[in-house]
């Protein structure tokens, strides 16, 4: 995970979580996939109480570039992935999900790393 002792990161995280809470967002699921020296976020889904979907289509009030909240969350997710000690985007890469729980402020990253296996057998008759 990113350096959570960094004051700039903490302030950014707090402002994002505060704005999400103001719009009724309780949980966000981010799906990512990577390999061959590339990686991308495939989807971002936000949910409110009772798991109803919420679109992240409003302009973020805490973003100096006034981007959509979807773009802000995407950037935040990439920052979270930068701190994961698993190389999910090089070689065969990996895939997974980021679960963001807004009320508790928790961020959980689950990565499944792809690998290639080989097995050698030898027989003589």
BELHUJO-V25397 format. One record per residue. N is the residue number from 1. RES is the residue in three letters. OMEGA is omega in whole degrees, 0 to 359 (* if undefined). BURIAL is b if it has 16 or more other C-alpha atoms within 10 Angstrom, else e. D_CENTER is the distance of its C-alpha to the mean C-alpha in Angstrom with 2 decimals. Layout:
# BELHUJO-V25397
N,RES,OMEGA,BURIAL,D_CENTER / N,RES,OMEGA,BURIAL,D_CENTER
This chain:
# BELHUJO-V25397
1,UNK,178,e,10.39 / 2,UNK,180,e,11.81 / 3,UNK,183,e,15.42 / 4,UNK,175,e,15.53 / 5,UNK,180,e,19.27 / 6,UNK,182,e,18.86 / 7,UNK,180,e,20.36 / 8,UNK,178,e,18.69 / 9,UNK,181,e,15.13 / 10,UNK,180,e,16.39 / 11,UNK,179,e,18.07 / 12,UNK,180,e,15.18 / 13,UNK,181,e,12.98 / 14,UNK,181,e,16.12 / 15,UNK,177,b,16.94 / 16,UNK,181,b,13.67 / 17,UNK,179,b,13.98 / 18,UNK,180,b,17.67 / 19,UNK,177,b,17.46 / 20,UNK,180,b,15.16 / 21,UNK,179,e,17.74 / 22,UNK,179,e,20.56 / 23,UNK,175,e,19.49 / 24,UNK,180,e,19.36 / 25,UNK,178,b,15.64 / 26,UNK,184,b,15.22 / 27,UNK,175,b,12.05 / 28,UNK,174,b,8.90 / 29,UNK,179,b,7.48 / 30,UNK,179,b,4.87 / 31,UNK,181,b,6.85 / 32,UNK,181,b,7.11 / 33,UNK,180,b,10.52 / 34,UNK,177,b,12.63 / 35,UNK,179,b,16.21 / 36,UNK,179,e,19.32 / 37,UNK,177,e,17.93 / 38,UNK,176,e,15.34 / 39,UNK,182,b,11.74 / 40,UNK,172,e,10.00 / 41,UNK,183,b,7.53 / 42,UNK,181,e,10.00 / 43,UNK,174,e,9.45 / 44,UNK,179,b,8.31 / 45,UNK,179,e,10.77 / 46,UNK,183,b,12.08 / 47,UNK,176,b,14.95 / 48,UNK,177,b,17.83 / 49,UNK,181,e,20.62 / 50,UNK,175,e,21.91 / 51,UNK,177,e,18.69 / 52,UNK,181,e,19.90 / 53,UNK,177,e,17.51 / 54,UNK,176,b,17.06 / 55,UNK,178,e,16.63 / 56,UNK,189,b,14.74 / 57,UNK,180,e,17.66 / 58,UNK,176,e,19.33 / 59,UNK,182,e,19.76 / 60,UNK,179,b,18.08 / 61,UNK,182,e,21.00 / 62,UNK,183,e,19.31 / 63,UNK,182,e,18.35 / 64,UNK,180,e,21.31 / 65,UNK,181,e,20.75 / 66,UNK,176,e,20.66 / 67,UNK,176,e,17.79 / 68,UNK,179,b,16.47 / 69,UNK,176,b,14.00 / 70,UNK,179,b,11.86 / 71,UNK,179,b,11.99 / 72,UNK,179,b,11.41 / 73,UNK,178,b,8.15 / 74,UNK,178,b,7.12 / 75,UNK,179,e,8.63 / 76,UNK,179,b,7.16 / 77,UNK,176,b,3.48 / 78,UNK,177,e,5.99 / 79,UNK,177,e,7.91 / 80,UNK,180,b,6.03 / 81,UNK,178,b,6.19 / 82,UNK,182,e,9.67 / 83,UNK,181,e,10.77 / 84,UNK,183,e,10.32 / 85,UNK,178,e,13.95 / 86,UNK,180,e,13.57 / 87,UNK,186,b,14.25 / 88,UNK,186,b,12.06 / 89,UNK,178,b,13.38 / 90,UNK,182,e,17.08 / 91,UNK,179,e,20.03 / 92,UNK,173,b,19.22 / 93,UNK,182,b,15.54 / 94,UNK,181,b,13.28 / 95,UNK,178,b,10.79 / 96,UNK,183,b,8.73 / 97,UNK,170,b,6.44 / 98,UNK,176,b,4.21 / 99,UNK,179,b,7.14 / 100,UNK,178,b,7.98 / 101,UNK,186,b,11.79 / 102,UNK,183,b,13.37 / 103,UNK,182,e,16.91 / 104,UNK,181,e,16.33 / 105,UNK,182,e,13.68 / 106,UNK,177,e,11.88 / 107,UNK,179,b,8.34 / 108,UNK,180,e,8.47 / 109,UNK,176,b,6.91 / 110,UNK,182,e,9.33 / 111,UNK,171,b,10.37 / 112,UNK,182,e,13.61 / 113,UNK,177,b,15.46 / 114,UNK,174,b,18.14 / 115,UNK,179,e,21.57 / 116,UNK,179,e,25.03 / 117,UNK,174,e,27.90 / 118,UNK,182,e,31.58 / 119,UNK,180,e,34.61 / 120,UNK,177,e,38.15 / 121,UNK,181,e,41.18 / 122,UNK,177,e,44.79 / 123,UNK,171,e,47.94 / 124,UNK,177,e,51.55 / 125,UNK,*,e,54.47
